[in-house]
Amino acid sequence: MRIIPWQADDLDLLRQLNAPEIRRHTGGPETDEQVVARNARYAGFGATGGGCMYTIALPDGTKVGSVGYWEREWRGEQVYEMGWAVLSAYQGRGLASAAVRAVLDVARARRTRRHAHAYPSVDNPASNAVCRRAGFVLLGATDFEYPPGHTMRVNDWRADLGDQHRVRPAGAGRAGRRTAGQAGT
């Protein structure tokens, strides 16, 4: 498995991920207009510096899902929020957990936030299991607005990105970089 930055031509994958069985815990499928707009946001997201979306690809290049992180404020703290989706035919293989761990490594390397959070529905055992396997700590259940205008009950999972969240001085190399330990497999 590898993660690849989202491209404008990944629209077909996003349309496949818009299936009712995949979106049942996130407000249901979106209109095609909403999917096209989401694809444009995903493709331009990396240029904003506020996060990045990726496709989840198999070794042969087949794209089977999405994973990403973006900035948000949560309970007075600037954090990264994470989200993911995997096509039904590829679920249950550990791809989401591996992709989330890979994106956590990307977020750690940015060194700009101390924590990443994920907010899967309390009724979504698969995504809650991904959080456990990726090393997140369960903080508890809470209400969360998603999609906009709709409140859902979610589990608040937090991953510690380590103390390297401080910005390195310009020209600092990787040699002195501390890495945070990862829990789970």
PyMOL commands that set and color helices and strands:
alter all, ss='L'
color gray80, all
select helices_A, chain A and resi 8-17+20-23+32-48+88-90+95-110+125-133+163-165
alter helices_A, ss='H'
color red, helices_A
select strands_A, chain A and resi 2-5+51-57+63-74+77-86+115-118+137-145+151-160
alter strands_A, ss='S'
color yellow, strands_A
deselect
rebuild
show_as cartoon
